[in-house]
Every structure is written in C-alpha cells, then in structure tokens.
Amino acid sequence: MEHAREKSIRVMIVDDQTLFAEGLKTILLSRADDLDVIGTCCNGQEAVEMAMNLVPDIILMDVRMPVMDGVEAVKQIHRRNKDIRIVMLTTFDDDEYVKTSLVHGAIGYLLKNRPPAELIASIRAVQNGVLQIDPAVSKALIHDVRFKAVDEDDFIRNLTTLTQREREVLELLTEAHPNRVIAIRLKIAEQTVRNYTSLIFSKLGIVNRIEILKYTEKIQYYLEHY
C-alpha cells in the first residue's frame, strides 16, 4: 500500500468570512502536496489561542475582523512565538496596515485576488524565510512620503561607512531574510544581528526594514561592485 506524502508546511487560516476560509483551505489542500491546513478560525482572539495550541508554520491572517483585528493578533502571536510566520492576506492595501503588521512581526502582506499558484509559491517562499509583499502594496510603500526624508546621494555615500560584517548583514536584509536566518547564515547570535541592524539603520538614516525596499537595487549594485 502506497503511503501518502507527508505534509511539510503546516498552515492556519484566519478570516471572518467562513466561505473564503473554507474555499482557500480546499484550494491549498488540492493544489499543493506539501501544504496541510491544520486549522481555521474567524477572529484575532481565536487566532492567538489556536496558534499557541497548534503551533503552525505559517498563518494566513485577514486584517479586519471582529473581536480582535489581524494586526493586534500578529503582535500577540509574534510576542509569544517568533518562529510562527504570519502573512497578512486581505483585500486592503492600506499603507498603515502594511507597515504596522510588518513592524509587529508579519513576514508578508498579500492581496486576496492573488492567483492560487502565486499564493502557494508565496507560502513556500515564506517558509524559507523570504518576505512576500504584493506588488501593488510594495509600490505604495516605495513611494511613501516618509522615504523622501532620506537624500539618495547621502544614502549611497553612507554605504561606504559600513564595515565588512555590516555589509554582509545588509546584503541578507535586502533579500528579506528574518533575523533568525541571518544569524544562521553568518553563524552569529540573533541579538548580534539585531545590534548590527540597528547600526546599519543608524548609518544609512533609515528606521526600519520597509525602507530598504526603496533602495534594494542600489544597495545590491553597490555591494556587488564596491
């Protein structure tokens, strides 16, 4: 008798629209042999409790829900277990929701109109520690008025002040790896990664990872050629 292939990525779905949640569950289970939907719930409070009990690899989290919204749920889950990776999956591309959810620990922000094949690919990328931002959302982030406070010429000049280790950390930051992955890659402690990240942000005049999106191509070109 042939054994069923073991599911390697355990997914939890949080959405107050039950039909959407059940439909998404069916799509993931039927189109991806490596995905297993281990639970669904309909608000952020339930999501926090379920996440602590089931400990999924990835949570697909809606933003606007009753009782507790998705952003607050991200904050609470990330505070209790930073290994659980959370992707905001929503119809809203509101800048403030994006920034707040990413600051509190989400590793992705995707719109619900994403084709199933692309969503599945994004889930697999998130499992490998790669940040996933919907193109429509990243475009808005890149043109955020707060980014204009950093002069581009100054930014490039500031790159020359980075040490070799800071350059190594920055390169991995541009690839959207979380601190845990960077620590493993460079064989250093996560706290050391956080310390380097703070130094890099200070030298470059930026405040968080989201702002790196604007300069990714320039940073990668600089690191490759200088």
N, C-alpha and C positions, 0 to 999 in steps of 0.2 A: 504494500500500500504506500503510495507517494505521500510524503508529509508536506503540509502547506508551508510556504515560505514564511520565515519568521519576520514579523513586522519590526523594523528597526527604529522608526521615528514615531513616538507617542504624542498624539495631537489632542488638544482640548479646544472646543469651540464655545465662545461666549457671545450670545446675541439674543436680544429680546424678541426677535422675530423668529418664532419656532419653525415656521416653514422654511425660512432661509437656512437656519442652522441644520435642520434635518436634510435639506437638499444638498448643502455643502458637504455634510458627512457622507452622503451617498456618493457624491462625485469623487471625493478623496479615496474612499474605500474601493470604488470600482475602477478608478483610473491609475492608481499608484500602489504597486505591490508592497512598497516599503513604508507606507503610512498606515497607522492604526489610530482611529478616533476613539479615545478611551472615555470621553465624557462630553456632555453638552450642558450648558446652563444659561439662564436668561438675565442675569444682572451681575454687577461687580461684586456684591457681597457674597453671592453664591460662588462666584469665580475664585475668590480668595480662599474660601473654605475647601472647595473642590481641589484647587491647586495644591494645597497643603496635604490633602489626603491622597491624591493620585500621583502627584509629582510628575506631570507631563514633561516632555522635552520642549514642546512648543505650544503656546496658547495663541489662538486667533481671536483677538479681542475687539468687539464693537466699541465705539466711543460713547454714544449717547444711549444710556439705559436707565431704567428706574432703579430706585433704592440706592445704588452706588454706580457712578459712571465708570467707563473703562479706564480713564486716566488715573483716577484715585485707586482703582483696583491694581493697575500696573505698579503704582507707588508702594502699595502694601505688600504685594506679592514679591516685588524685587527686594524690598527691605528684609523679607523673611527667607527668601531663597533666590540668590542671584544667578543660579545655574539654569533656572527656568527662563526660556527665551520667549519673549512676547512680541507678537506682531499685531499692530492695530489694523483691522480690516473693516473699512467703513465707507459710507457714501460721501463723507465730508472731507474736503481738503483744506479745512480751516487752518491757517498758519499756527495759531496759538495752540490748538490741539496737538499738532505735529510736534512743535518744539517742546511742549510740556511733557508729552508722553515719552519722547526720546530722552529728555533730561532725567526723567524718573526711571529709566531703565529699559524702555521698549527697544527692540533691535530692528524694527521695521514699521512702515506705515504704507499700507496698500489700499487702493480703492476697490470696492466690491465688483466693479464692472470689468475687472481683470479676467482674461480668458482662463479657463481651468488649467490648461497646460502651463501657462505662465505662473499661475498661483502655486502649482505643485513644484515648479522649478524654484520659485522663491522660497518655499518651505524648506526644500533641500539645501538651498544656499544658507538660510538662517541656521540650519542645523550645523553647518560648517563654520558658523561664526561670522557670516558676511551680512552686513547691514543691507536691508532692502527698502528702498524708498521709491514709491510710484513716480514715474517721470513728471506727471502733472504737479505733484507735490514738490519734488526737488527743484523744479523750475521756479516755483514761488519762493522757496527758501533761498535760492541763489540770488534772487532779486530783492530780498528783504532789505528795507532801507537801513537797518542797523549795520549791515555789512559795509555800507558805504563809508562808515566812520574810519575804516582802515584803508589808508592810502596804499594802492597796489605797489608803487615803487618802493615805499618804505617796507612793505611786506616782503618783497623779494630781497631787499638789502638785509633785512633781519634774518633771512635764512642763512646768511653767511656767518652768523654768530653762533650757530648750533654746533655742539660737539658731535663727534662721530656717533656716540651712543644715542644722542638726541635725534640725529638723522635717521638712525635705524628704527627708533620708536615712531618717528613721524611717518616714515615710509609705510609702516604697518597700520598707522592710523588712517592714512589715505585709502587703504584697502578695506577700511571699516571693520577691522578686527576688534573684538572686545578685549578688555584688559587681560582676561584670563588667557586668551590665545596668544596675545603679545608676550605675556610672561613666559609661556611655554616655549615659544619660538626663540626668545632671547635668553632663556634659562635664567630668569631673574624673578624676584617676588612680585606679586600683583601690586603691593604697596609701592614698590620701586617704580613700577610702570606708572602708577598714579602720580608719583613725585616727578618723574620725567615729563609726563603730560602737562602738569601744571607749569613747569619751567618752560616748556615749548610754547604753550599758550601765552605766557607772560612775554617771552621774547618776540613772538610774532604779533602781539597786540590783539589777540582774539580771546573769546571767552568760553567756547565750547566746541565740541566735535562738529556740530552742524555747520559752523562757519567754514570748516575745512572744505566743504563741498564746493565752495566758490573757487577755491584755489587749487583743487586737486591736480589739474593738468599742469599748472605752473610748478607746483611742488615736485611732481613726479619727473618733469623735464629737468628741473634743477638738480634733483638728487641723482639722476641718471648721467648728467653731463658735467657736473662740477664736484 
